[in-house]
Amino acid sequence: MQIPSSVENVHSCENWLPRKVMSGWRIAVILHSLEGWSEHECNYTMHNVDKVWSSTLQHGFQPLRVPINKELTHY
């Protein structure tokens, strides 16, 4: 996901992602801290996905927009 524009000094967290983009697990750690959540998702257990998604967007994280190769869309 794209990180909020207000976040500074984060150019790349992982060498396989573009600049200003973070993987979901890193964002989850940030959200747990910002929201004061104490529960943790382990294995296949997830807690209220709608609440997590809403919080993610409220804190300014946005889904990464990936261009679609039109040559491959007919498959």
N, C-alpha and C positions, 0 to 999 in steps of 0.2 A: 504494500500500500504506500501511497505517497504520504510523506509526513507533512504536518502543517507548515505553512510558510513562516510562522512565528518561531519555529525551532531553529536555533543557531548552532554553528560549529558541528554540524553533522553533515558530512559530505558523502560518506559511504560507510555503511555498517558492515556490509558483506561484499566481498569482491566480485560476486556474481550478479549483483543487482545494480541498476543505474543509480546515479546520484539522487539524494533526497528520497530514497525508497527503502522501506524496512520490511522484513519478513513478519508474518503474523505473530510468531512467538515473542519477538522483541516488543512489538506493540502491546501484546497482552501483559507483559511485565510492566510496561509504562502505565497501562490502564489500571492494573491492580494497585499500583502505587497512588495514582491520581485519585482513584475512587475509594481507596481504603478497603478494598475487598480482601478478605482473609481466606476465602475458599480457593482451591486450586483444581484445575481440570487435569485429571490424570487418566492415562490410557484412553478408554472410549467414553468416559464420563464428561458430559458438558453441562454447564449451568446456564440456563436462560439465554439462549443465543440472541434473541431479540434485544434483551437488555444490554448485552455486550456490544452488539452491532450499533445500537443507538448511541451508546457511550463513545464508541470509536468515532462515529461521525460528529458528535457534539464536541469532541476534543480536536477536531480538524483533520483527522486522518481521512484520506479519500482512496477509493479503489483505484488501482493502477489501470490506466487506459492503454490498451495494447492494440496497435493497428492490425487489421485483418488483411491477410494476403488474399485478394479477390480471386486469384487463380486457383486457390485451394477450396473456395467456398462451395463448389459444385459437388464435392465428395461427401 
